Amino acid sequence: MKFLVTGGAGFIGGNFVHYMVNKYPEDMIVNLDKLTYAGNLETCKPVEDKPNYKFVKGDIADREFIFDLFEKEHFDVVVNFAAESHVDRSIEDPEIFVKTNVMGTTTLLDACVKYGIKRYHQVSTDEVYGDLPLDRPDLFFTEETPLHTSSPYSSAKASADLFVLAYHRTYGLPVTISRCSNNYGPYHFPEKLIPLIISRALNDETIPVYGTGENVRDWLHVYDHCTAIDLIVRNGREGEVYNVGGHNERTNLQVVKTVLKALNKPESLITFVEDRKGHDRRYAIDPTKLETELGWQPKYTFDTGIPMTIQWYLDNKEWWENIISGEYQNYFEKMYVEKGRAEK
């Protein structure tokens, strides 16, 4: 089969590209990414010379480009990771989130309808459900939880989900959606919490924590997320939503302290800053549907996955230091355009 993986130079998409290229050498994986600030082709360097991998630079919201690509490549499956995803950035500039997350998604859906794609999979987020109270640890997000968004980012993702389900009902497009909890693991962009803690702590810089740090997140190792998407794409029921979570709830402050302890850095580096606008209190996912229908089980708990993640960042300092310095933005020109490895 031929897969189009959009946003495959980002964190989760990049890990999924690695997973698919290596697990399914008989399948062709085409990685489409616009290479915005969060897209980094160095993430895909380990697979760039594999015969079943190809990179294409482009924007999912560029209708003419997308239709030309589908006409030429004859994809069987589309897995859409491409999205603006940073909540703080969505608060500052909501418009780009609407363009990429909503209009980009509908452009892909239109192409899928026209060219008869066998499966379209939308990678969504638990943030579309809003948040849960801190004093009700017995409550979890299920697939039936009403959408109740808090930020421009989550609103754009929820809108995209609704379009995906509408295209299934209206046009009969074979679709699935996954909604995941917070991911962590290799190749995470340094503005996100865990790599931010690591990079700043190693330089003995202060670690900013919103509010009191009591907001709770459910942490999912990115490898477990990739296995879940693989299962859903191949075996999930058309028109269905599947929640992907690890039952690894931690407060933000607990996460910070865990990383600092692993790095032998003092908690005095922690500094509390003004809370984010509309900051969700607690996310917690119930993955029972995915486990019972498709037999998915996570490989990692937070306690087993976080030491490996920290070690990866210690072993790959050049990767994230290049991002912080801005050097990674030159990688596409040096390694792809000059060597003719990609279409532009």
Salt bridges, closest charged atoms under 4 A:
ASP27 OD2 - ARG234 NH2 3.22
GLU48 OE2 - ARG341 NH1 3.12
ASP49 OD1 - ARG341 NH2 3.17
ASP59 OD2 - LYS34 NZ 3.40
GLU73 OE1 - LYS2 NZ 2.80
GLU73 OE2 - LYS54 NZ 2.58
ASP76 OD1 - LYS118 NZ 3.51
ASP88 OD1 - ARG276 NE 2.73
ASP110 OD2 - ARG63 NH1 2.98
ASP131 OD2 - ARG281 NE 3.04
ASP138 OD2 - ARG136 NH2 2.72
ASP161 OD2 - ARG179 NE 2.96
GLU191 OE1 - ARG89 NE 3.07
ASP204 OD1 - LYS265 NZ 2.85
GLU205 OE1 - ARG200 NH1 3.63
ASP230 OD2 - LYS23 NZ 3.48
ASP230 OD1 - ARG234 NE 2.63
GLU240 OE2 - ARG237 NH1 3.49
GLU240 OE1 - LYS289 NZ 2.51
GLU249 OE1 - ARG282 NE 2.82
GLU267 OE1 - LYS257 NZ 3.92
ASP275 OD1 - HIS279 ND1 2.61
GLU293 OE2 - ARG237 NH2 2.53
ASP303 OD1 - ARG250 NH2 3.09
GLU321 OE2 - LYS317 NZ 3.94
GLU327 OE2 - LYS334 NZ 3.22
GLU333 OE2 - LYS344 NZ 3.00
GLU343 OE2 - LYS54 NZ 3.18
GLU343 OE1 - LYS72 NZ 3.14
